[in-house]
């Protein structure tokens, strides 16, 4: 798949799925602009990618007021934006009785609202490529399934899918495509490591056993994102593509 010459912004790019998306986009020829809070880890990713990284940006994506100045800076220096991957996200395993309003606000701010904030800005004519734009949100299989202790996470990821579908309809006439990719549990992310730390080995193996094809890895997800950013996916919008090794087919 060819992303040659395309400008792609990736949030959550310092680790996990976002990091692998940056690597795969770079391999496909894109110029990538990396966004995350951890500058040291962003520098590590930048070293891997070499010349195809055109900017790294330490940014808390929940700070809405800081997004447009960042996008404006990228566009002024490197040109308009062709694609966006929202991979920033958090997951907490907590029973419902322990949750309060602030908890929900914190989870939704990162997982959902920040994606919509970036989209609101990137779809402006002054920032969006004249040939169109592809927005890709990393949701979760938990947008279509559920597990105990994941009320806020499931809700935030389902809201992301719903918002993407509405945006896809609204923006189609401008040649702006909006899709979600919803992975199951992948082996090589901090989120999975956190899950393993929070439950017993037996419980984690029970989760693994629920995946008919076993756990995936971040490349399985990133390669789908690259496809959705490419011109090969020019007639795909408003979709939630589940990549879960058969988990949701049961």
Legacy VTK file of the C-alpha trace (Angstrom):
# vtk DataFile Version 3.0
C-alpha trace
ASCII
DATASET POLYDATA
POINTS 250 float
0.000 0.000 0.000
1.258 3.402 -0.991
1.199 6.510 1.213
3.979 8.224 -0.699
4.006 11.957 -0.058
1.039 11.937 2.324
1.125 13.899 5.588
-0.180 11.780 8.460
-0.709 12.845 12.102
-0.721 10.040 14.687
-1.703 10.421 18.335
-0.566 7.940 20.963
2.488 7.438 18.768
4.986 6.739 21.547
3.919 3.143 22.207
1.670 0.237 21.283
-0.614 0.484 18.272
0.212 4.158 17.636
3.942 3.434 17.545
3.475 0.571 15.099
1.157 2.724 12.967
3.941 5.299 12.732
6.414 2.640 11.611
4.050 1.141 9.021
3.000 4.548 7.654
6.644 5.477 7.292
7.396 2.228 5.455
4.554 3.079 3.067
6.192 6.419 2.239
4.209 8.831 4.410
5.594 11.833 6.239
4.525 11.249 9.828
3.904 13.718 12.632
3.982 12.040 16.022
1.897 13.185 18.991
2.060 11.825 22.558
2.789 13.007 26.080
6.077 11.148 26.548
8.755 13.062 24.648
11.518 10.562 25.430
9.558 7.704 23.880
8.628 9.873 20.901
12.333 10.486 20.338
12.913 6.729 20.388
10.279 6.241 17.678
11.737 9.130 15.704
15.138 7.441 15.735
13.617 4.269 14.299
11.835 6.113 11.489
14.667 8.424 10.490
13.977 10.996 7.781
10.265 10.194 7.432
9.489 11.792 10.789
8.949 15.476 10.152
7.872 16.552 13.626
7.435 15.128 17.101
5.092 16.865 19.490
4.701 16.389 23.228
1.011 17.106 23.721
-1.730 16.104 26.114
-4.558 15.435 23.652
-7.167 16.464 26.225
-5.915 20.063 26.008
-8.267 21.092 23.214
-6.887 24.616 23.010
-3.436 23.303 22.034
-4.538 21.177 19.076
-5.151 23.847 16.441
-1.830 25.675 17.009
-0.068 22.325 16.509
-1.966 21.519 13.310
-1.416 25.035 11.986
2.329 24.735 12.613
2.533 21.416 10.749
0.569 22.742 7.775
2.576 25.973 7.532
5.864 24.070 7.438
4.994 20.847 5.613
1.668 21.278 3.831
-1.912 20.176 4.335
-2.921 16.964 6.106
-3.944 13.797 4.230
-4.604 11.456 7.127
-5.036 11.115 10.866
-4.844 8.146 13.242
-6.195 8.581 16.748
-4.504 5.923 18.871
-4.315 7.745 22.205
-6.365 5.898 24.782
-6.707 4.591 28.327
-8.385 1.619 29.941
-9.206 1.072 33.601
-10.701 -2.078 35.069
-12.963 -0.962 37.898
-16.338 -2.113 39.218
-19.251 0.217 38.623
-19.679 1.043 42.324
-16.251 2.739 42.376
-16.868 5.035 39.390
-17.769 8.708 39.618
-18.444 11.470 37.139
-14.798 12.555 37.014
-13.688 9.059 36.089
-16.026 9.018 33.094
-14.900 12.495 32.043
-11.243 11.451 32.219
-11.774 8.341 30.089
-14.008 10.029 27.513
-11.665 13.033 27.247
-8.827 10.844 26.000
-10.591 8.011 24.200
-13.365 9.941 22.495
-13.492 13.715 22.801
-9.882 14.285 21.748
-10.529 12.357 18.518
-13.486 14.598 17.779
-11.477 17.716 18.651
-8.723 16.778 16.198
-11.334 15.961 13.550
-13.141 19.277 13.994
-9.888 21.104 13.313
-8.375 18.856 10.625
-11.514 19.044 8.490
-11.194 22.811 8.112
-10.413 23.796 4.531
-7.176 25.509 5.565
-5.759 22.281 7.022
-7.378 19.463 5.033
-5.649 18.267 1.863
-7.299 19.481 -1.330
-7.599 15.845 -2.438
-9.472 14.807 0.719
-8.733 13.386 4.131
-8.891 10.004 5.858
-9.616 9.904 9.596
-8.972 6.612 11.393
-9.941 6.121 15.028
-8.630 3.200 17.065
-11.685 1.929 18.888
-11.920 -1.573 20.416
-13.754 -4.845 20.107
-15.297 -3.645 23.361
-17.301 -1.204 21.229
-19.375 -4.192 20.084
-18.813 -6.562 23.024
-18.343 -6.066 26.753
-16.579 -7.318 29.871
-17.214 -6.704 33.547
-15.290 -3.782 35.000
-15.049 -1.942 31.679
-18.129 0.276 31.788
-16.319 3.527 31.015
-13.995 1.972 28.440
-16.775 0.168 26.532
-18.943 3.288 26.561
-16.137 5.550 25.327
-15.198 3.223 22.468
-18.817 2.712 21.393
-19.269 6.491 21.382
-16.205 6.797 19.159
-17.777 4.443 16.618
-21.099 6.273 16.709
-19.419 9.628 16.217
-17.335 8.309 13.333
-20.432 7.104 11.502
-22.170 10.448 11.901
-19.083 12.320 10.727
-18.709 10.006 7.735
-22.170 10.978 6.514
-21.659 14.669 7.208
-18.234 14.902 5.553
-18.583 12.547 2.575
-19.368 15.388 0.147
-15.979 16.913 1.010
-14.185 13.642 0.182
-13.382 13.119 3.856
-13.559 9.504 4.998
-14.022 8.487 8.647
-13.548 4.925 9.885
-12.837 3.024 13.077
-10.565 0.050 13.584
-11.583 -2.044 16.583
-8.918 -4.493 17.741
-9.256 -7.243 20.250
-6.491 -7.865 22.764
-3.096 -7.580 21.118
-0.015 -8.926 22.826
2.453 -6.065 22.548
0.861 -3.016 24.175
1.065 -1.328 27.563
-2.694 -1.791 27.879
-2.322 -5.568 27.643
0.598 -5.491 30.056
-1.571 -3.509 32.472
-4.344 -6.057 32.076
-1.946 -8.896 32.896
-0.737 -7.062 35.981
-4.265 -6.456 37.251
-5.596 -10.027 37.044
-4.351 -13.526 37.832
-2.450 -15.637 35.312
-5.371 -18.048 35.142
-7.777 -15.229 34.375
-5.501 -13.854 31.656
-5.183 -17.297 30.058
-8.971 -17.570 30.135
-9.133 -14.312 28.146
-6.574 -15.605 25.643
-8.599 -18.797 25.212
-11.606 -16.710 24.087
-9.729 -15.742 20.902
-10.090 -18.590 18.357
-6.918 -17.473 16.552
-5.056 -16.420 19.706
-3.949 -12.883 20.450
-2.916 -10.606 17.635
-0.159 -8.022 17.577
0.008 -4.335 16.791
1.043 -4.944 13.172
-2.285 -6.638 12.511
-3.983 -3.383 13.456
-1.503 -0.945 11.936
-1.627 -2.503 8.483
-5.385 -2.037 8.368
-4.903 1.607 9.340
-2.414 2.078 6.504
-4.931 0.587 4.075
-7.675 2.954 5.270
-5.345 5.926 4.834
-4.446 4.876 1.307
-6.227 5.663 -1.942
-7.071 1.941 -2.197
-9.758 2.605 0.446
-11.248 5.636 -1.334
-14.828 4.231 -1.206
-14.763 3.068 2.410
-16.251 5.344 5.051
-18.445 5.091 8.136
-17.195 1.602 8.956
-16.092 -0.090 12.151
-13.598 -2.748 11.118
-13.172 -5.344 13.854
-9.819 -7.133 14.002
-10.041 -9.693 16.765
-9.028 -13.178 15.636
-12.632 -14.357 15.782
-13.434 -13.130 19.319
-16.667 -11.348 18.349
-17.782 -14.130 15.970
-18.676 -16.460 18.810
LINES 1 251
250 0 1 2 3 4 5 6 7 8 9 10 11 12 13 14 15 16 17 18 19 20 21 22 23 24 25 26 27 28 29 30 31 32 33 34 35 36 37 38 39 40 41 42 43 44 45 46 47 48 49 50 51 52 53 54 55 56 57 58 59 60 61 62 63 64 65 66 67 68 69 70 71 72 73 74 75 76 77 78 79 80 81 82 83 84 85 86 87 88 89 90 91 92 93 94 95 96 97 98 99 100 101 102 103 104 105 106 107 108 109 110 111 112 113 114 115 116 117 118 119 120 121 122 123 124 125 126 127 128 129 130 131 132 133 134 135 136 137 138 139 140 141 142 143 144 145 146 147 148 149 150 151 152 153 154 155 156 157 158 159 160 161 162 163 164 165 166 167 168 169 170 171 172 173 174 175 176 177 178 179 180 181 182 183 184 185 186 187 188 189 190 191 192 193 194 195 196 197 198 199 200 201 202 203 204 205 206 207 208 209 210 211 212 213 214 215 216 217 218 219 220 221 222 223 224 225 226 227 228 229 230 231 232 233 234 235 236 237 238 239 240 241 242 243 244 245 246 247 248 249
